[in-house]
Amino acid sequence: MGDVGNTGGETSETNDARLERARREVSPRKLAKQIAIASGSCTLFGREGYTRASVDALAAEAGVSTRTLYNHFPGGKAQLFGAVVTWSSSEVRDAQLALLRAVLNPEHPPRPEDLERDLVSLARAFVGLMTDYPNHFALVRHIHSEADHVPPEVLQAWREAGPEPVARALAGAMANLEDAGLLDLRGDAPLAAAHFTALTGQFIALRSHYGVLPLPAEEVDALIRGGVSAFLRAYATS
């Protein structure tokens, strides 16, 4: 109980709640050690994936003994992977939410003539995170390719830590643009947000293997502009 990487138990507990519980129940020194182990393991998980990464190699990458790793993560590799995914996804989530607030400030919606420019800026910023957080997106690539081997509770923890809150926030931003008279979402802001993500980011992620093989800058720019243009043809009010 209380380990920052504990992804077992009831799945209704959110990752933020788990981390807050860990801060209350685990000593600051132990929590810092768990975070250091998770941080050190992120590179190896990103390089080798979940299935191929061994506990011995993870301990070596984190600079601790296997015994120390199990002392902090009694559930072994599955629990450690859950901690790494939660920690990494929370970092990227916070970066995405900050970018979303900065580009699409609900208090100051863009002028109609600036909507396309701002959506292109948002998409560029989101795509740029693959360069800023390469280990995280390497993890995401492995999560997709090894989904049948990753424990279900770890997949749920990943969704709760990053994709789901970001999708909700993006849907909220789209709804704000509709309230400003800039978009017509036809009553489905989450679907519009999913379409925006698919058109401006997912194709680039797939083509670049989540940043492992970066695309030329001019190609990325053309794909983003084309995706935003297609999105606006579907949802713009004018």
Salt bridges, closest charged atoms under 4 A:
ASP3 OD1 - LYS30 NZ 3.89
GLU13 OE2 - ARG21 NE 2.89
ASP16 OD1 - ARG93 NH1 3.45
GLU20 OE1 - ARG23 NH1 3.88
GLU25 OE1 - ARG21 NH1 3.87
GLU48 OE2 - ARG47 NE 3.67
GLU48 OE1 - ARG52 NH2 3.54
GLU61 OE1 - ARG47 NH2 3.70
ASP94 OD1 - ARG93 NE 3.10
GLU113 OE2 - ARG111 NE 3.54
ASP114 OD2 - ARG111 NE 2.86
ASP114 OD1 - ARG117 NH1 3.79
ASP118 OD1 - ARG117 NE 2.91
GLU146 OE2 - HIS142 ND1 3.34
ASP148 OD1 - HIS149 NE2 3.79
GLU160 OE1 - ARG18 NH1 3.62
GLU219 OE2 - ARG207 NH2 2.53
ASP221 OD1 - ARG124 NH2 2.49
ASP221 OD2 - ARG225 NE 3.21
